[in-house]
Amino acid sequence: LPPLRYPATCIFKGSLESEKYQYVIHGGKTPNNELSDKIYVMSVVCKNNKKVTFRCIEKDLVGDVPEARYGHSIDVVYSRGKSMGVIFGGRAYIPSAQRTTEKWNSVADCLPHVFLVDFEFGCSTSYILPELQDGLSFHVSIARNDTIYILGGHSLANNIRPANLYRIRVDLPLGSPAVNCTVLPGGISVSSAILTQTNKDEFVIVGGYQPENQKRMVCNIVSFEDNKIEIREMETPDWT
């Protein structure tokens, strides 16, 4: 099994229609404050009334390998019958040349590169998109078909939680993939929130933080219709 850490996790299916799925685990920080760049793929190989047996495989990457990080996101997009993993954001330790005894565990935002990862062949390619100017961590990511939506996040360099809403679309033709980004209006300021899917076209965002390190008491519904995204507040529980 992967060592204990808090990583980025996503569900991976061979195709949108597939009923079999796997869990992809990437990066994370261990209890010893070590960062990982490893990718693990877990799947269920046996299931009965008493126990579930998992199989876990460590995947080696070649190409533009994402540096060890945490607070990032990993998702899967599907296009033209193919699938690809997408890694974005997070934090990493400052370069070794800048590390001193006092700043040995200091971290910085990762560069705002988008990484496409082929889980089958272990190939990784990075893309620089002009719309993504700042590194972000602990953002919310939603994957739908060939598109990923990035909401909120925390910029460590500026200590702000901008109301971001980015749409990253990935096209997977026979040749090289095409990746483009669009800045959309109507974003929200949030970091470290919980995202859960309630039905095919609806998600709920709960908790997290808003500007000035205040805990976020508002819940939001994120709904999709005809590839349009709408974010609205919902009735919140009576909590403190």
N, C-alpha and C positions, 0 to 999 in steps of 0.2 A: 504494500500500500504506500501511497505518497506520505512523506513525513507530515506531522501535524503542522498546519499553517492556516492562515486565513487568505484564501486565494480568490481568483475569479473562476466561476463555474458556468457552464452552459450545457444544454441538451442538444445532442447531435443525432440527426437521423440521416440515413443515406439519401433519402429524397423526401419531399413534402408528403408523399402518400405512404411512406413506409411506416409500419406499426412498430418496428424495432428501433430502439434508440440507445444511445450511449451518453455517458456524462464525460465532458471534457473539462479538465482541471488545469489551470495555468498559473504559474507564478505564485506570489504570496510571501508572507513573512512568517518565519517559524518562531517558537517561543524563545529561541536563542538570538533573535534579531537578525537572522540570516535571510537573505532574499534569494528567490529561486527563479530561474528562467525555464524550468522544465515544463513539459506538457505530458499529462497522463490522460489516458482514455480508459474509462471504466465501463463495463457492461455486465449485465446479469446473464450468467451461464446456466444456472440451475435454480429453480424455485419450487418449493413444496410447502406443505402446511406448517412445517416446523422451522425452516431456515431458508435464507436466500444466499446463494453463492455468487460472488462477484469475481470478475477477472479484470486485472489492472495492467495496462501496458504503458511503458514509458516511450514516448515518441521523440526521436532525435530530429532536430531541424537543421536544414542547410539553407544558405542564402543570407538574407537580411534577418538575422535572428534577433527578436526583441530582447532587450536587456532585462535582467532580473528586475522585477517590479512588484508593487502591490497597489491596491486602490484603483485598479484599472478595470476594464470590461473585456469580455470575450463573448462573441456571438457567432451565429452561423447564418449565412445567407444562401439562397437557392436561386439559380438563374439558368435557364436553358437546359434543365435536367442535371445540372451540376451543383455542387455545394462547395463552400469555402468558409473557413473561420476568419473572423475579423477581430483584431486586438487593437485597443486604443487607450491612450492615457495612462495614468498611474504615476507613482513616485518611485525613485531609485536613489541609491546612495550617491553622493557627489563623487566625481571622478577621483580615482586613487591619488592623482597628483595634487589634489586640493585637500586631501584628508589629513588632519592633524589629530593629535591625541584628544584635544578638546572637541573636535568636530568629527570624530571617527564615525559616529552613527548619524551624521546630518544627512538629510534627504533633500531632493529637489524634484520639481515636476519633470517628468519625461518629456522629450520633444513631442510636439503634436503630430506625430507620424501615424499613419494608418497601415497596419500590417495585415496582409492577406496570407492565410496559412492553409496549405493543402494537407489535410490530415492523412490522406492515403499515402502520399509520396514524401511527406515531411519537408516540403519546400515553403519558404517564407519570403515574401517580397514587401518592401516598405514603399509607401506613397506619401508624397508631400502635397497637401492641398492648400491653396492660398487662403481659403476661408477659415482654416484652423490655424490661428496665430499663437495661441497660448496652450501650454500644457494643462490638463485638467485631471483631477483625481476624484474618486468617490462620486462620480456622476451616475445618472440613471440611463440605461440603454435598453431600447426595445427593438427587437428584430422582427421584421415582417417580410417574407419572401426575399426579394433582392435588395431590401432597404433596411438601414439601421437608423434609428432616431436617438440622438444624444441630448439629454436634458440636464441642465444645471451643471453641477460639479464645483470643485473648489480649486482656485488658483493659488498655490502656495506662494509664488513670487509676489503676487499683489495682495494676498490675504483677502480675496473677495470671492463671492459666490454669484457670478453673473447669471442673469436669466437667459441662459443659452437654450437654443433649440436648433440643432443641426440635423439635416437629412443627408445621409451618406448612402449613395446608390452604387451597387456593384453589378456590372454586366460581365457575364462569363461566356464569351463567344469561343470559337475554336482556337483563336489566337490568344494574344495577351489580354488579360482582364482590363476593363475600363472602370475607373473609380472617380466619381464626382461628388461634390458636396454643395449643398444649398443651405443658406441661413434662412430660417423661417421665423416669422413673428409669433408672439404668443408664448414664449418660453417662461419658465419659472425658476426662481432662485432656490436651489435645494442641493444638499449633499448628504451622503451616507443614508439615503432613504431606502425603504423596503419597497420592492416592486413585485406585484403578483398579478397574474392573469385571471380574470373572472369569466371571460368567454372569448370566442374567436376574435372579436373586434374591440375588446375592452380590457383595460388594465387599471389597477389602483395603485397609487403611490401613498405610502404611509410613513409618517415620522421623518427623521433626518434633522438637518440643521438649516437655518436660514442666515442671512447676514448678521455679522457681529456675534457669531457663535451662540445664537439663541436657538433653543430647541424648537422644532417646527411642529405646531399643533394642528396644522391644516392638512386635510387629506384631499387628494385630487383624483378625478376619474380621467383617464386618457382613452379616448374613443377614436375609432377610424371608420371612415365611410368614403368609398371611392378614392382611396389613397390620400384623403385629407385627414389631418390630425386635429383633434380638438381637445383642449385641456380645460377642465372646469373644476371648481371646488365642489366637494360633496359634504353632506351632513356628517359631522365628526362625532366620535364617541365622547362621552362625558368623562374626560380624563384630565390628569394634572401634569 
